[in-house]
């Protein structure tokens, strides 16, 4: 729902039907997942960069406000608080002396679940796997964000990330309050990093596309294959096996805590999935190559710069031009 809503918003609708479609998409997203509430903050800088008419602001914000009001009303009746989260339940009377929160473990869980939204929570990527998976993408994103810092999409993503971080801090604070009342060192929730995957449509679909807008084709293909390959490794090679009860902590490997992996127990299935990976990688790279210029907010909403020595109006290209 969030991906569809962001796709419509980045398309910059200019008709009343388009405004209504955007409003309905965001209304559904806000009603379906609480994660969409802080993510919607990205609309404010996005609309400014697109010079959105007032009618669009009013339509989308009206639909969103109605969806939130209906959701809050429903949750207030069916749960013990208007947002339906245990973190915001009134804590029971203290049953034990408060103990310090194990912040080190909280951080470890956040990082592990941000790297992989694992199945059974005791299975996760080991530190070497987390670094190998995320470090190249993090470096590419940081470098590109600095090089493209004048692009509106960077401010849009920064606003969404700041709002999302604040929302998770508030959520965690509620669980910390519950833990103090129960005399426990580990909060029951609020520490999971997988919440951040709600922003994947924004960061992958918009920010990464802008970063790779002028990249050589081999780099685009490498990035797409890297993301698809790790998805294959984690989902097919670990997650499905975990939920099927085929793995356990006694057979863990160098990268994942549980095992054995699917490529050990079912090589033919791995071969089929490698064919799938090649197809997805080729298709994904083709989509990037054909649509990367369309993905830039600045190119669709800002006047075009006069070509000169490979530079844009807003600064030097991240990558040299390849024609």
Secondary structure, DSSP 8 states (H G I E B T S, - for coil): -HHHHHHHHHTT--SHHHHHHHHHHHHHHHHH-THHHHHTTHHHHHHHHHT--HHHHHHHHHHHHHHHHHHHHHHHHHSSSTT--GGGS------S------HHHHHHHHHHHHH---SSTT--B-HHHHHHHHHHHHHHHHHHHHHTTTSHHHHHHHHHHHHHHHHHHHHHHHHHHHHHHHT-SS-SSS--GGGGGGGHHHIIIIIIHHHTTT--HHHHHHHHHHHHHHHIIIIIIIIHHHHTT--BGGG--SSBSSB--HHHH-HHHHHHHHHHHHHHHHHHHHHHHHHTTTT-HHHHHS-----BTTEETTEE-SS----
